[in-house]
Amino acid sequence: MIKVEVPSPDSAAWKAWRAKAASAAQKLIDDGPPYEVDDDLYKEMKELLLECFHGKCAYCECDIRHSQPGDVEHFRPKKGVRDEEDRPVFIERGGAREKHPGYFWLAYEWSNLLPSCAGCNRLARVPGRGTIGKGERFPVLAEDGQPPFYAPGPGQEVDEVPVFIHPAREDPADHLEFDPKTALLIGRTARGQLCIDLLGLNRDALVQLRAQQYSAAMAKAQMVINAATLGDVGMASAFAAEIKNVKDGKAPFSLAGRKGLQDSRERLRSAMDQL
């Protein structure tokens, strides 16, 4: 998971969709339960969402544009809320205790939508690891000895402290890091470790792919060094462009690739100075 800068779209299609989304969200609020979310509407801008995240899962960074259909995931779940143990969350509303209906008012909110692979988004039982995947899970942290607060209505979500990290709102590097020796993600904070555990970010396939990206980034850095030594500006520039994709977060598993570049930085800087 890496920080992603999501640009503000400005096309006519985008503006038309935003208007429809705002109207649909208001209707959900006005009509009340049961909340019937239009799945087609929030998925309408899926390609634009994927483009913003460079075709990658917002959580694990795997390539979903070319390898799987991919999901449009709601950071705050739209139809129900469950805790980290996948138990229903209850809230107090109108003097009664009831299951949280989900953040229906954010069902079409652009900033609440993230592209996700099936492995990160859908619940699965994994031997030895328990349940992984986000599903409707949205644990929040308690503060000052108080019970966890879950927003019961629009606008109150600003008072929540989510466990999950939203990669467009905060920098995941504050909470987790890549270990090149094991190719595992390591939690730097409690939130980081919970994200790793709950989303299964150290699934075997992901570990292997991160290791490959780390090695590939170091190899590309070495190719730039070799090309610069030979005076082959064209080859050096070609590999430098691939390195830039890693630095810019466009390549799959850029977190691991950036670590590979960091570990090659001094040699790479010296070679680039020769061009």
SULFEN-V763276 format. One record per residue. OMEGA is omega in degrees with one decimal (999 if undefined). Layout:
[[OMEGA] [OMEGA]]
This chain:
[[178.8] [175.5] [-179.9] [175.2] [-177.1] [-179.9] [178.5] [-178.9] [-176.9] [-178.2] [178.4] [179.2] [179.2] [-178.6] [178.4] [178.8] [179.8] [179.1] [177.4] [-178.5] [-179.9] [179.3] [-179.6] [178.9] [179.0] [178.9] [177.8] [-179.7] [-177.2] [-174.9] [-178.7] [-176.8] [-3.7] [-175.1] [-178.7] [-177.8] [178.4] [-177.5] [-178.6] [-176.5] [-177.8] [178.0] [-173.9] [-178.6] [-176.3] [-177.4] [177.9] [177.6] [177.5] [179.4] [179.9] [-178.7] [174.8] [176.1] [-174.3] [171.2] [-178.1] [-175.6] [-174.1] [178.5] [176.3] [180.0] [178.6] [-179.0] [-175.0] [-174.7] [-177.9] [-179.9] [-178.7] [-179.7] [166.7] [-171.0] [175.3] [178.5] [168.5] [-172.1] [-171.7] [-170.6] [-179.1] [-177.7] [178.3] [-178.0] [-175.7] [176.7] [-179.7] [175.2] [-179.6] [175.9] [178.7] [177.7] [174.5] [179.1] [-179.7] [179.2] [-179.1] [177.0] [-176.6] [176.5] [177.7] [-177.0] [-173.5] [-179.0] [-174.7] [-178.7] [177.3] [-175.1] [-178.7] [-178.5] [-175.2] [-176.6] [178.8] [-177.6] [179.8] [173.3] [-176.7] [173.0] [-179.9] [-178.0] [179.5] [-172.1] [-172.3] [-177.6] [177.6] [175.3] [-178.9] [-179.8] [178.8] [-178.3] [-178.7] [-179.5] [175.3] [-176.3] [-173.2] [-177.7] [176.5] [-179.3] [176.5] [179.6] [175.5] [-178.4] [175.8] [179.6] [173.9] [176.1] [179.8] [174.3] [179.5] [179.0] [174.6] [-177.8] [178.1] [-177.3] [-175.7] [176.2] [-175.7] [179.8] [178.8] [179.9] [178.7] [173.0] [-175.6] [170.8] [-178.0] [-178.3] [176.8] [-171.8] [176.3] [-177.7] [179.2] [-176.3] [179.2] [180.0] [176.1] [-171.7] [-179.9] [-179.8] [-179.6] [177.6] [-176.3] [-179.0] [-177.5] [-173.8] [177.5] [168.4] [-178.5] [178.7] [176.0] [178.2] [177.1] [178.5] [179.6] [-178.5] [177.8] [176.7] [179.1] [-175.9] [-175.1] [-179.0] [-178.9] [-175.0] [173.7] [172.6] [-172.7] [-177.7] [180.0] [178.9] [-179.8] [-177.9] [176.4] [178.1] [179.4] [-179.4] [176.7] [-179.8] [-179.0] [179.7] [178.2] [179.5] [178.8] [176.4] [179.0] [178.7] [176.0] [178.6] [-179.1] [-178.6] [178.9] [178.8] [180.0] [-178.2] [-179.5] [-176.0] [-178.7] [-179.7] [179.5] [-179.2] [179.8] [179.4] [177.5] [177.7] [177.7] [176.9] [179.6] [177.9] [176.9] [-179.1] [-179.3] [178.5] [-178.7] [-178.6] [174.4] [176.3] [-179.3] [177.7] [178.4] [179.9] [179.3] [177.3] [176.1] [177.7] [178.4] [-179.5] [178.7] [-167.4] [-175.3] [178.3] [-178.9] [-178.9] [179.2] [-179.2] [-179.0] [178.8] [-179.5] [-176.5] [999]]
